[in-house]
Every structure is written in structure tokens, then in C-alpha cells.
Amino acid sequence: MRAWLLFALRPISAGVFGSFLMVSSAVGVEKEPVVAPSPAASEAVASETTIATLVQVDRTEQRKNYAAAKTALNRRQVQTYKKLIATLEDYPLLPYLEYQDIGNRLNTLPKADVAAFLSEYPDSYLSDRLLHRWLRTLASRQQWQDYNTFYNAELNDAELACNSLRARLETGDETAYEDVAPLWNIAESQSKACDPVFTRWITAGKLTPALLWERHSKAVQAGNTGLAGYLSRQMAEPQKKLALLFQEVRLNPRILAQTSRFSTQSSEMQEIILYGLQRLALQDASKALTLWQGYDAQQLFEDSKRLETQYHIATRLLRQDNQDAAESLLSSISQITSTDLTEALIRDSLRKQDWEKAYNWLTRLPVEAQQTERWLYWRARIMEELDIKEVDGQSVQSLYNRVAATRSFYGFLSADKLGYEYRLVDKPMLISPELQSQVEQAAGVQRARELYILGDIYGASREWFHTTRRMKTDEIVAAGRLADRWGWHRQGIQAMIDAEYWDDLQVRFPLAYQEHVATAAKATSVNPLLLLAIARQESAFSPDARSPAGALGLMQLMPATALHTAKRAGIAYSNKHDLLKPEKNIALGSRYLNQLLNQFNGNRILAAAAYNAGPTRVKQWLSKEDAKLPYDVWIETIPFHETRGYVQNVLSFSVIYGYRTGEKQPFITPLEANNSL
């Protein structure tokens, strides 16, 4: 099951599961660098006395008045609103009332009130939102001079940017033409607000054939055929003919076999050919390889483009189980610079248990990638299989020793190999009481907390993001501890990711919902550490987590799965909203996980893979193997990048939760270790 929130507050970055522990969860992708033991590793966790806690004010009456003031505003009861707002001067959410009040009057152009609000609450979510609304109001009323005054280029809004260019042009600033091309030259259609600016720009003769081709190319490659067609109609011959050929190749890349149609020597034709070959490789990599060999002899492709195409075709050949053709294609390349491609070749060799070939490809990885704990582990592992005692002064033992010193999936594997204790560094950052208090008193933090208390998690998350994004590292860590103390574990975990501080295991791996977990574990015999690990991976303990696919709650259950599980277990289940209740979600999630464990003979590796990718797919993977694989090889060669990382995380998190609860957890059980997959 996949865990994404509808209101993701951080971009989710892609990455290689190399020297990292990663969690594809509601909080984005978590990357944990190698953590080696240090003298400070045994330091006790900072006591609560080091964390300043404000005396909590009873806001019961203010909350009632706040709700009443909102109602008064909605009903335009001005006098009632003014009376109530006088009681809320120190209430954290007062700006929300002021925002709503100004918003109700925007059409009267209350310039002074808007300016005062922006000055009073700089860098806040509400100021950002009000400025967006205010600028749109000014544009609709063609108040261009005021628009120039209030506009901020950091708003990162294309419609507002186009209106800014129009405002500059309308007030006599023709240097605005110089800033039009980046807004025009994108793969999608822009806002209608951009049309007046684009029209004047084109009329002024600023649109060149090169720019027209560049945008057409972006539109084709993005699959925006409507825009591509529109742009091609603006072209003159022979450019128009090439554009139509480009569109035809997108629809049917197999027409590249009609080589006479692609014999022209030009940069545009080369772009069409290379794009078509990559499209064709998705369907038929062998055919793409054959055509590539002919076009490579005919055209003078740039070296970088040539290499990119070879890498792409080779990658698709591997995914279509044609390793020999991929290796043949790459044999002429002296140094493969694509880490992803080389790793795919290593994994394909591991899956076939061709240890010599795996070792050969491993040595061709970029040096930096070779030094990650992933490939240090596999170097040692392959050397064991090939009975290689030492390479470049490094023995199997010394390699395992290096990796075992890290808190990571491969570190735990290596520790098991050597019979060592797992290296778990738990070293919270020392935060002064003064700094902790300063962060807690920050206006944005107070607003986020109040919204969180009121149950407005969406609003609280927006406030939190706008406040913490400008904080320094130690301030972010302090904020994360606050969120954790409130029980808002998702934001506590996210804060440590943002600060790139990995050694505070209390915040990163909270002991959340322990009562519900213990009850579920007792009812199902599922290890509570596994339940904690799954919930941590799936949602970062966000009970209201929702995925685009429809999975809900702490353990990210699909409603259909939950309904089936509830019927099977005899648990009352009304509708999908039940899944947003922690006790219900954990009860059903634990029983579904128990079903998977029973289905796969208690093997957590397979059960975790099935929880993420589905049991049917896992059975397909198991049935495809010509020979049984050792458990570490099976995990490393899971076809889905996400599922591979998911399984590694769940197993690793189980160990960390064993440490957090004081219950030792074997990384891999004897049953799992001795059972080839």
C-alpha cells in the first residue's frame, strides 16, 4: 500500500536506496546518511527539564468567541464581530478573522488594510494567501500601478507573473518583453491572463522560429498534443513539416523503420529520431536497438545525446529480460556513467546468481556509488561467493566491518554476518531551554498548535510549513520536538528530515498508539514491533493520511480491503471514514497483515512486500524465478524500486522499534534466513 497525503507539504524527491534508510511515506522521502558510532552515542536522551514548556493558557472562552466571531463575519454582523474581536487580542487565530474581514471587502480596494496586514504578519500563510487574492483583484480592476507596488516575484504563480508583465507594459516599461519567453516557453498552455502579454510580445516580433520549435518539442514530449498542434500551425515550411513528423512519431514510433523519411541531417531531425527511439524502446527495445544501430551510422549525434539514448535502450532491454543485448550495446562504452543502469545490471546478475558478472558490473559503478554501504555489502557478499580473500587491501571481514558500523539495512545485514550487536546511535540534539521556548512562542507555531487542537489538521499543516520553512536547523529540530510532544508525530518526523538530523530516534520513531498496537498484537499474534514499523512506514503515524489511490489512515488500508478484512474477522465496519479512527485502522490493518503472514508462512519479508505491492504480485515474482534465491538477493532484486525500499525500511524499523521498546528484535529471523525465495 502506498502512503501519500493529499496535502503533501514537501516535494517528494527521488533517490537511490544506496547509503540511505528511506521511507516513502506521508512525509516525503526520508534519506538517512551513514551513521557510524561515536563516543557520544551512549549519551542519555536529553531530559524533559531541558525543554522549556510554556504555561498553557485556558483558551476555552476564546475558542467560543472565535467561532462566534467567524459566524458574525459570515453573516455580515459587523457590530457583533467588533464586540467579539475585542476579546481575542492575544488569541493565536485572530489573524484568521482579520483575513476574512479584509477578504470580504476586497472589492472596495482597501489598500491600506491589506498593506497593514502584510506588514503585521510577514511570511505567514495568510499573508501569502491574501497577497494572491489582492493581486488578482487589482488585475481585474486594472489597477496596474498598485499591482507593480504589491507584486513579489517570489510568489511563483504564472498567472500573477503574467499580470505583472502586463502591469509593467501598461505603465510604460517595455523591458518587460525580456521576461516573457520563460513564461511562454513551457509544455502546457498558460493561464488566460497571459494571453494579452503573449499577443503583444508576438506582435512586437519577439517570437523566433527556434523558440517556437523548442516549445513544440516540449509539448510533444509531455504528451500535450493539442498545444503541439496549435504551435505547428504557427510555423512556416519546412519547420512545419518536421513538426508534423514529430507528432506522428509520438503516436507511432515504429514509423522510424521508414528510414528514408528521416534521412535529413539537422538538429531537429536528430531530436525526432532520438525521441522516437526512446518511445519505441518502451514497447520493443530489441527493435529500437536495431534501428538505433542504423541511425547511429547515418546521423552525427552529439556525444551526450548518443550516450543518453544508449542508456535508455539498454535499460529497457534489461526490463524486457534481454540482458545479453543490453550488455552488447554497452560493451563499446569504456566508462558507464549511469549509476541507475549499472545497478540494474548488477541486480540482473544477482537475480541469475551470476556472481562473476555481478562483480564485474559492480567494479564499473562510479567510485562514489561503490562506497555506499549497499555496494560495500554486496562487494563483500560476492567476494564470499567467489572465494576472493582480498581486493585492494580489503578483505570480506573488513568490508562487513565497515558496513556494520552504520545504522542501515545493510549495516544490520552485515552485523548479522559478523554476529555483532546492531549499531543504533540515539543522540538527540542539545537544544537550550531559551531556544525551545522561543520556537514554541513563535506566532506561526502558536497558530499551528491552535488549529491542531481545533482538529483543523489541514490548516495546521499549512501554518506549520510556512513557519518552519524559514527556520534554522536547530530551530527546526526544536519545532519537531514540540510537534512530537503534542502527539503530531508526522510533523515531528518531517522536521528531522528537513533538518537532516537523523540521530533523534525518539522523535523519528515515536512510540505512538501503543495501547491500540498492543491490543491488536494480542488479538492477532502479530509482533507489535512489526505493526509499529508498518504504521511508521505507511503514514508516519498520521491518522488522517489519505493516498491518491484511496488508501486511508495509519496503516493505509484501501476501503475494499478493510471491508473484506472486517467481514472475515467479524469486526464492525460502517464505512471508509472508520479507517480514520486509529483504533479501527490498527485493528483492521493488523488483521490484514496477519492474513499476509499466514499466506506467506510467517515470512515478514514476503508479507511486507505483499502489504506494499499486493500478494498476487509477490506470488508472481516468486514463480518467475528459475532458481530459489537467498533472502538478501531476493530483496535486492525486487522489481519495484518502491517495494524494495519499503521492505528494507520495515525490517530496519522493526529493529529500531525493538531498541525503543527495550525488546530485542532479530533483523532477520532464522526461518527467514534459511528459507530461499
N, C-alpha and C positions, 0 to 999 in steps of 0.2 A: 504494500500500500504506500502511496506517495503522500508526503506531508507538505503541503504548501498552504499559506494563509492567503485569503483574498486581499488582505491589506498588508502585503509584504512591505516592510519598511526599509529593506536594504536590497540592492541588486544582488541577484544570485550569480556568483561567479563560477566559471568552470575551472576545473583543475585536475591535476593528475594525482591519483592516490599513491603518491610516492612517499615523500618523507613527512606525511601528514596523517593525523587522525581526522577524518572529515565526517560531518554529519549533514546529510541533505534533509534538512528539517524545516520547520516553520520559520526559523530564524536565518535561513540562508545557508550557505555552505561554510562549515566551520573547519578551518585548517589549523592543525596543531603542529608546530615545528618539533624537531627532535629535542627531547628534554633529558639531559644527562643528569645524573645525581650530583649534588653539590653538598658542601658542608652544611649549608643552611636547610637542606632537605628535611632534616629531622626537627626543625623548629616547630614549636607548638603553634596551633592556629591562634591568630590574634583574638584575644578575649573580647567579649562584648563591651568591656569597660573602655576599649579604645575607640568605640564607635559612639559618637555623640548622638543622643536621641532627643529630639525636641519634645517638650511637654505638649501632649496632644490636646488641642482645644476642642471643647464640645461644640460642634457646629450644627447640632440638630435644628435649632431655631433658624439659623441662617439658611440651611438647606430648604426649609419650608418656605422662607421668604424668597429664596432664589426661584423656586418653582412657581410661586405666586407671581413674581415679577415677570417671568417668562410668559405666563398666561396673560398678564396685563398688556404686555407688549404685543402679543399676538392679537389681542382684541382692541388694540389702539386706545387703551385706557391710560392716558398719559398721566393724570394726577395720581392714580393708584400706583403706577410704576415709579413715579418720583418719590412717593412716600416710602415705598418698599426699598428702593435702591439706597436710601439714606441709612438703612440698617446693615448694608453689605459692604461698607468701605474697606474692610480688611478681609473680605471673603475672596478666596483664590479665583473663583469663576466670575467675578464682577466683569472682567473684560468681555465675557461672552454676552452679557446683557448690553454693554456699550456697543459691541459689534452689531448686535441685532438692531439696536436703536438706530445707529447710523445707516445700516443696510436698508432699513425701512424708509429712509429719507434720501437715498442716493440720487433719485431723480430731481431733487431740489438743488443738487450740486453743492452739498455742504463742505466746501473745500477746506475751511478752517478746522472743522471737526475731524475730517479724515486726516489732515496733517498732524493734528494733535494726537490722534490715536496711534498713528505710525510712529510718532516720536515717543509716546509713553510706553509702547510695547514693541520695541525693535526686535527683529529676528524671531518673532513669535509666529506660530502657525496662523493665528488670527490676523496679524498684520499682513502676512503674505496673502492670505485669502482676500482680505479687504482691498489690498492694492490691485489684485487681479480684477475684482469687481469694479473698482473705481476707474481703472484704465479703460475697461470695456464701456463703462458709462460715458466717459469723456469722448471716446472714439465715436460712439453712437450719436453724440451731440456735436461732434466735430469741433471739440474744444482743443485744438491742436497745440496751442501754446502751453496750456496747462498739462497736456499729455507729455510734452517734452520735459516739463518740470518734474513730474512724478515718475516717469519711466525709469526702470532699473534693468540694465541688460542682463543681470544675474537671474532674472525671473525664469529664463529658459522656457519660454512659451512662444511658439511660432506665430500664433495669431497676434499676440501683443507686439512681437518684434516687427511684424509687417505693418501694424498700425503705427509703430514708432517711425519706421521708414517713411510712411505716408505723412506723418506729422512733420517730419523734417523737410520733406519736399514741399508740403503745403506752406511751410514757414520760410521757404526760400533756400533751404540747404540742399543743393544738388550733389554734395558729396555722398548723400545717401545712396546714390546709384552704385557706389563702390561696394556696398554691403548687401546688395540684392542677390547676387549669384549664389552664395551659400544657402539662402533660403529657397531659392528656385530649384537648385540642382540636387533634388532628393528623389528617392524611388517611389514616393507616394504623392498624391495630389495634396496641395496645401489648402489651408482654410480659405474660404471665400473672401475673407478680409484681405488676403494677399493679392487678389485679382487686380485692384486698381494700381497697385505698385508695380506688379509684373507687366501690366499693359503699358504703363508709362516707360518702364525700363526697356521693353522690347521696341517701342516706338522710337526711343532715343538711340536705337541701333546697338544696344549692349549685348544682345544675344548672338553668340558666334556659332558657326557650324560645329566646332569642337565641343562647346558646352551642350549643344542640342544632342549630339551623339552620346556624350557622357551620361546625360540624364536618361536617354533612351536605353542605354546599356543597363543602367541601374534598375530601371523599371522592368526590363525583360527578366533580369536575373532574380528580381524579387517576385516575379510572377504577376506583376501588375500589368496585365495585357491591355486593359482599357487605356491606361495612361501611355503605354508604349505605342498603341495605335494612334492616339491623338498626336503624339510627338512626331511619329513618322510622317504624318500628313503635313507637318510644318516644314519638312525637309525638301530640298531640291535634289534632282538627279545629279550624280549617281548615288549619293548618300541614301536617298530614299529606298533604292533597290536593295542596298545592303541591309538596311533596317528591316525591310520585309523578310529578307532571307534569315536574319537573326531571329525574328519572331517565328518563322517556320521551323527553324532548328529547335527552338524551345519546345514546340508542340510535338515534334517528331525528330529526335536527334539521329535516327537511323538514316536520314537522307544524306548524312555525311558520306555514306557509301557511294553517292553520286559525285565522285571526286572532281569531275570536270566543272561542276558548279562552284567549286571552292578553290580554283587554281590561281585566282588573283593574288598578287603579292602586295599586301597592305596591312597596316596595323589593325584596321577594322576587321578584315577577313580573318586575321590570326585570332582575334578576340572571339569571333564567331566559332571558329573551329575548336578552340580550346574549351570554350563553354559547352559546345555540343558534345565533345568527347567526355567531359566530366558528367554531363547529363546521361549520356549513353552508358557510362560505366556503372551508374546506379542500377541499370536494368540488366546489362550484359557486359561485364568487364572484359571478357575474352574478345568480344567483337570490338570493343573500344581499343584494346591493346593492338589488335591487327590494324585498325585504321590509324592509330597513333603512329605506328611504325612507318606507314606510307607518308603521312603528313609531316612527320619529323624530317623525312628525307627531302620533302618538297619545299617546306617553308623555313625561314630563318627566324625561329622563335627566340625571344630573349631567354637568357640562361635561367633567370629566376622563374619565369612562366613555364619554361620547359620542365624544370625540376618539380614545380608545384603540380603539374599535370601527371608526371610520372608517379609522384607520391600518391595522388588521388586514385589513379588507376590501380596501383599496387594495393592500396588499402581496400578497394572494392574487390579485387581478386581474392584477397585473404578472407573477406567476409563471405565470399561466394565459394569458399573451400577450394581455392586454386593456388595453393602455396607455391608450387613449382613455378608457375607462370610469374607470380609476383617476384620470386627470388631471381628469376631470369631477367626480368625487367630492371631490377635494382643492381644486378651484377656489374653493370658498367659505371655505377656511381661509386667513386672512391670513398667518399665520406657522406654518409646519410645524416642529414641534419634534423630530420623529423623524429623527435622523441616518440611521439604517438605511434608512428608507423613502426619504428624499431621495436617498441614494446609489444605491438601487435604480433610481430614476427616471433618474438621470444615466447609469447603466450601460446601461439600456434604450435611452436616446437615443444613446449611443456605439455600441451594437451596430447600430443603424439608421443610424449615421453622420449623424444629425440634429444637426449641430453647434450650431445656434442654440438648439434646445430643451435640449441638454446644458448650454449656457452659462447658460440661464435657470434651470434647476434648480440648477446649481452656486452661483449667486448667492443661492439660497434656503436653502443649508446654514446651520446655526448658525455664527456667526463663528469659534468655536474650531476647528470642523472645517475651515473654509475655509483655515485657516493651517497645516494639516498638509502635509507635503511631497507626499503623494498628490494633494491637490486643488490645491496650488500648481502642481504639474507639469501637471495637466490644464487648469488655467486658461490656462497659457502655451500648451499644445498646442492648445487650442480657439481661442485668440486667433490663433494661426498660421493655422489652417484658415479662420477668418473674416476674416483680414487686418485684425485690430484691432491698431493700433500701440501703444496705451497706454490703460490704465484706472486712474483714481485715482493717477496718477503712476507706475504700474508698467508697464514695457514687457515684452515677451516675453523679451528678453535678461536683464533684471533678475530676473524670476521664475525663469528657469532657473538664474541665478547663485546665488540663494538656496538652491535645492534641491540644486544640485551641491556645495554645501559640506557636505552631510550624507553619512554612511555608511549608505546605504539603497538599496533597489531603485530608488526614484525619483531618488535622488541620482546613482546610476550612469547611469540613463537620461538625466538632464539633462547630466551630464558628457559623455556621448557626443554629445549635441546640440551642445554647445559646443566639442567637441574638447579637453576638459580631461583632466588626469590624475585618477584616482579619489582621493577624499579618505579615506584609511584611517588613522585615529588609533589607534595602538597604544601605550598608556601604562599599563603595569601600576602598580597602587597601590604606593606605597612602604611596605613592612612592615618593622619593626625586627626584628633577629635575636632580641631578647628576646621579642617578641610571638609570632613564628613558633615559637620553642621552647616557649613557654607553651601554645600551642594544640596543638602536637604531643604534649606531655606530658599533656594533659587525659585523664582516665581514660576517658571515653566515646570519645574519638578512638583511644586505645590499644586499647580493646576492638573497635572497628570495624575497625581495621587487622588485628588478630589474626584476627578472623573472616574477613576478606577473604583473608588469607594461607591460611587453612584451607579456602578455597573455599566458605564459607557466605555467599554474596552477599546472600541474603535477610536473614539475621541481621545482617550487617554494615550493611546499609542501614537497618534499624530502629535500630541503635545510633547511626548517623550522624545520622539525623533527630532523634532525641531529644536528641542532644548539640548539634547546630548550631542548632536552632530557638530557643535562648535566647541565642545569641551576638550580639555587636555586629557592626556592618558590617565593620570591619577584621578581626575575628576570623574571620568567615565567609570573607572573601577569603583569609586565611591558610590556613584549612582547605581551601579549594578548591585552593590551590596544592599542598598536601600530597597530596590525592587525585590530582591530575594527575601528581605526581611518582611516585606508586605505580602509575600506569597505570590508575587508576579514573576514567576520563575523564568518565563520566556524572555522578559527584558533583562533579567539578571544574566542569563546565559548570553544574550545578544551583546550586552555591554562588554563582557570579557572577550568576545570575538572582535568587537570594534576596537577595543584597547589592545588587542593581540597579547593579552595576558592569560597564559594557559595554566598557571600553577595554582590557582584558587579552585581547588576541587570541590569545596563546599558550595560555591555559587554555581560552578559549571555543572555539577552533578548533585542537584538538591535531592534530599530525601522527602519527596513530595507525595502526598496522598497515601502515606504509609498504611493507614488503617484500612483503606479500600483495597490496597495491594495485598495486605496480609490476609484479609477476608477472602479475596479471590484466589490467592495461592493455596489457602487451606481447602477451599472448595474444589480445586482442580488438580492439586499436587504439582502445579507449575511452579518452578523456582521463582520466588519473589524478585530475585536479582535480575532474572531474565525479563520479568514484567517491567521492572523499572527501566531496564536498558531499552526495551522496545518503546515505551512511552517517551523516554528521553529522545530517542532517535526520530520517532514519528512526529511529535508535536512540540518538543521542548517543554512539555508539561503545560501546554496551552489548552485548557478545556474547551475553548470555543474555536479551535482550529478547524478551518474548512479548506478543502482542496478543490481545484477547478474540476476534478473528476467527480466530486461529490462526497469524498470521504470526510468524516466528521469526528471531532473530539480528540481526547488524549491519545487514544490508540488508533486513530484514523480508520474507523470502520466505515465501509460502504453500507448504506441503509439495507440493501438486499441481503448482504452477508449477515448483518446484525439481525434481521428478521428471521432468516433461516437458523442462525445460531440460537436465537431466543426460543424459537419453537422446539428445537432439538433439546435445549437444556431446561425447558419449562419455566423460562423467565418472562415476566410480564414486560411487554414492549408495545407502547402505544403508537409512536411514530418516530420519524428520524430526529426530532428535537430531543428525544430521550437521550440521544448519543452525546448531547452537550452537557449532560449531567455526569460528573466524574465517576460516581459510584456505579451508574448503569453502564457507562462506557468501559470501565475497567472490568466489570463483571462479564460483559459480553466479549470484550477483547481477549480476556484471559481464557475464556472457554473456546473461542475460535483458535487461539494459539495452541490450546491443549489438543484440539482436534488435529491440528497440523503435526504436532509432536507425535501423537498416536499414529498418524498416517505415515510418518517417516521414522518409525521405530525409536522415538525419543531423541533423534539426532537434531540438535539445535541448529547446526549449520544448514541443513535442508529446510527445517521449519522456518528459520529466519528468512531464507531465500524465498520460500513459498509465501510468507507473510507480505513480502515486498512485491514479488513478481507473479504470484499465483501458483497454486500447487500443480496445475496442469502443465505450465511451462517448465517447472522444475522436473517433472517426470519426463518431459520431452528431452531436456538436457541430459538426464541420466541415461535415457535409452539411446541417445546418439553416440555415446562413447563406445569405441571399438574395444577398449580395454578399461578395466577399473582403474581409477586414479587415486593417488594418495590425497588425503583431505586438503592439504595445503595447495596442491596443484589444482584440485577441483575449484577451490575458492578463487585462486588467481586467474583461472580461465573461464569464470562465469561470463557468458557473452554480454550481459548488460553491465555497463560501467556503473550505473546507479546501484544495481543489486549487489555487485561485487563490494562496493564501498559500504553498502548497508549491512551486509553480513559481517564484514570486518569490524564495523563500528559496534554492532550489537554484541559480538563476542568480547570486544575490548571493554565496552561499557559495563558488561557484566562483572568483569574483574574489578573495575574501579568501584562499582557499587558494592562489591564484596569488601573492599577496603573501607568504604564509607560506613557500612553497617557493622563492620567488625567480624564479618563472616567470610572466611577464605573461600574463594571460588576458583576452581581449576579453569584455566583458559580453554583448554580442550580436554574433554573427559576421555578416559581410556577407551570407552566404547566408540567415541567419535574418532579417536586417533587410530584405532586398529581396524576401522571399517572403511575399506576402499569404496569409492563412489563411482 
